[in-house]
Amino acid sequence: MTTRPPAQPAYILRGHTAQIHALHFLRANTRLLSGDADGFVVLWDMVSRRPAGVWRPHEKSILGMDSWGSDKILTHGRDDWLRVWQVPSTAEAEMSRALPAEGAEVERRSPWLLHSLRVNSLSFCKFAMCPVAKDQDGVLVGVPGIKDGVVDIWELPSEKRLHSVPPSTAVQATMSMAIKLLRLQDDTLCLVLGNEAGATTVQVFDAENKVWMTMYSAKPHSQPILSLDLSWSAGRYFTSSADAVVASHPLPNSFKDKLRSEEVVSIKTGHSGQQGLAVRGDGRVFATAGWDTKIRVYGLKSLNEIAVLKWHKEGCYSIAFADIGPARTKTNEREAEDKVSSLEVVFTQAPSSLTVKQRRELRTKETHWLAAGSKDGKVSLWDIF
């Protein structure tokens, strides 16, 4: 019998000196954002594997990042600020490329700051984002409130707080550790939350009565929930925790759906501290970043462990998949349309007429990238299947 050699990363991105806490692909996978514990963000060119821009948006650790349209980047820091930066591709030429490893004293020009919200970062919970409504450019951002279990929802660009969602009475009210905001198929606003007690809830906003209702609750974990993500195609969301359990939960399609607590499916993986859970856009697999240095890939339906990726010598805290299919969340619909448009331009040309740079860019856009960030300050890029 022959055995395959262990999978190896396709590339290692070096330049951070602090642990990587957040990763995010954008611009049709041609760019990757990495944020570290010193507050630095690096915008990587995925074609050249070099930095396209470096700045320090926060004085403390980066908690989360996301993109809004094709030219805006949101960063959330432990310094209690959530900021929106305007970073069009045309502005990259003016940005600093001095990596964090070159020193904090190096002068780096920050992008144009559009919005700055004072938020609560006590629980280390990163923000969540979704559209304001269909066919509108605005977004809603959700962050933990001051009181345990409360989630504040702000609207951008107005910077108005629209909701202060009370904790669900179905579970013990503890600190919010992971949240997702989404619009259901009938445009109902929905909040998915995981808390410090290991419980998770799904709450929806009753627009007619102006109240938040709990549709689902479960407590599959004995330790704080560290992360969660969802799959539109599967109609499920997934949670990981400081314990060794990974759980799958029902996700509603509309306000009228009925969810049952017994619909939760959980497995004991034997590996505690799986963080940074992310679902791939095609809805086939999800992955976790482990405190034990390993990246684990699971089948979405079976929850079976199908791959273990090991390269880092220290624990991993963050993970991200490239967007390879339909928009993974409705927040990314505009970006997904930009991706399709850019690919159509390339495909209209005969393959023989493509330049080497165009071929590399096309290959980068189509690769099923899995990025993992570690305590060692390095980002590993994997292309496994």
C-alpha positions, -999 to +999 in steps of 0.1 A: +000+000+000+011+035-007+002+066+013+001+101+001+026+126+015+011+152+039-004+182+021+018+212+020+008+249+016+010+264-018+026+295-004+035+312+029+029+350+034+054+365+058+057+400+071+036+402+103+054+400+137+023+395+158-003+367+157-028+368+129-064+373+142-084+380+110-084+371+073-107+381+044-106+375+006-119+403-016-119+416-052-127+383-068-099+366-047-072+388-062-066+404-027-064+390+008-066+410+040-046+399+071-049+416+104-027+410+134-025+415+172-006+448+169-034+464+149-017+462+115-035+452+083-018+440+051-036+439+018-019+411-002-018+409-039-027+372-045-013+372-080+022+384-071+020+373-034+033+407-024+018+434-002-004+459-022-009+481+009-001+482+046-015+504+073-023+504+110-061+511+115-061+503+152-038+507+182-048+472+195-055+438+181-076+434+149-108+414+157-124+412+123-125+426+088-149+426+059-154+444+025-183+466+014-187+468-023-154+469-043-137+499-027-145+499+011-129+479+039-142+475+074-119+469+103-128+462+139-102+465+167-098+458+204-094+496+208-132+498+207-134+513+172-150+500+141-138+519+110-146+520+073-118+528+049-121+537+012-095+516-006-102+515-044-078+495-065-066+528-080-054+539-046-030+510-040-002+527-059-001+554-032-002+531-002+028+520+018+041+485+012+063+484+043+054+452+062+049+452+100+082+434+103+099+465+091+089+483+123+060+502+138+079+535+135+079+534+097+056+560+082+026+544+065-001+564+049-036+553+059-064+551+033-093+576+034-113+571+066-151+572+058-166+562+091-155+555+127-179+540+152-172+537+189-182+501+199-177+476+227-149+450+223-148+435+257-158+400+246-134+397+217-164+392+194-159+405+159-186+425+142-212+411+117-225+427+086-254+424+062-273+446+037-297+473+049-323+461+023-325+447-012-311+470-039-296+494-014-259+502-010-261+507+028-251+480+053-260+470+088-232+462+113-238+443+145-215+444+176-219+433+212-235+458+235-223+468+270-248+444+287-243+407+285-262+392+255-272+425+240-263+432+203-263+467+189-271+471+152-259+502+134-267+515+099-240+528+075-234+553+061-258+572+084-240+559+115-274+555+133-281+528+158-313+511+146-316+482+171-304+471+205-313+434+204-321+421+239-307+387+249-330+357+243-348+345+273-344+309+260-308+307+272-286+322+300-276+357+292-238+358+290-213+376+268-217+374+231-188+356+215-198+352+179-225+368+158-239+368+123-264+392+107-283+381+076-314+388+055-337+359+050-354+352+017-384+373+027-360+401+037-365+395+075-335+407+095-320+377+114-294+375+142-275+343+149-255+344+182-231+322+201-224+331+237-199+325+266-220+297+281-218+276+249-254+284+239-266+296+205-298+314+194-315+325+162-336+357+166-356+375+139-371+410+139-409+412+138-412+444+117-449+447+123-447+446+161-412+460+164-399+432+186-372+405+183-384+369+185-364+337+193-368+311+166-342+286+178-320+279+208-296+251+217-266+245+240-244+220+223-212+233+239-198+232+275-173+260+268-176+294+251-185+294+214-155+308+195-169+312+160-198+304+137-206+305+100-235+296+078-243+279+045-272+293+025-274+262+002-275+238+031-298+259+053-276+253+083-251+272+104-221+257+123-205+265+156-171+256+172-160+261+208-132+260+233-144+224+239-140+196+214-175+198+199-185+210+164-222+215+159-246+220+130-279+240+135-310+248+113-311+281+096-345+297+087-354+308+052-382+331+062-400+346+092-427+319+091-403+290+095-405+268+125-371+256+139-368+229+166-340+226+192-337+189+185-326+197+149-291+203+163-264+178+152-231+177+171-199+156+171-171+153+196-140+158+175-115+151+203-097+184+195-105+213+218-101+249+208-112+250+172-115+287+162-121+307+131-147+284+116-155+292+079-178+276+054-167+274+017-189+291-008-200+260-026-215+246+006-195+213+005-170+218+033-161+240+063-128+244+081-115+254+115-083+268+128-070+249+158-051+260+189-031+227+184-016+243+152-038+221+128-063+232+103-092+207+100-116+204+071-150+188+076-177+176+053-207+200+055-234+173+056-216+145+074-195+166+098-168+140+091-132+152+093-118+148+058-085+166+059-060+178+085-035+204+074-003+210+094+025+234+087+025+260+115+044+254+147+021+275+168-016+277+173-039+290+145-066+316+152-082+326+119-092+310+086-108+321+054-120+306+021-118+322-013-152+329-028-155+302-055-192+301-060-224+321-054-220+348-028-216+330+006-236+358+023-259+383+008-235+410+019-212+399-009-237+399-038-223+431-053-187+418-050-198+385-066-213+404-095-180+422-099-162+388-099-185+375-127-180+406-148-142+405-145-141+368-154-164+374-185-139+400-198-111+374-196-131+346-211-140+366-241-104+365-252-089+335-268-066+316-244-037+320-267-041+358-266-039+360-228-007+374-213+013+356-186-001+381-160-037+375-172-033+337-170-019+340-134-048+363-124-074+340-139-058+310-121-058+329-089-095+338-092-105+302-098-084+286-071-101+271-041-078+290-017-079+283+020-059+308+041-049+302+077-034+326+101-013+316+131+003+328+163+036+327+145+026+357+124+025+338+091-004+331+067-004+297+049-022+294+016-036+259+007-052+246-025-063+211-015-095+204-035 
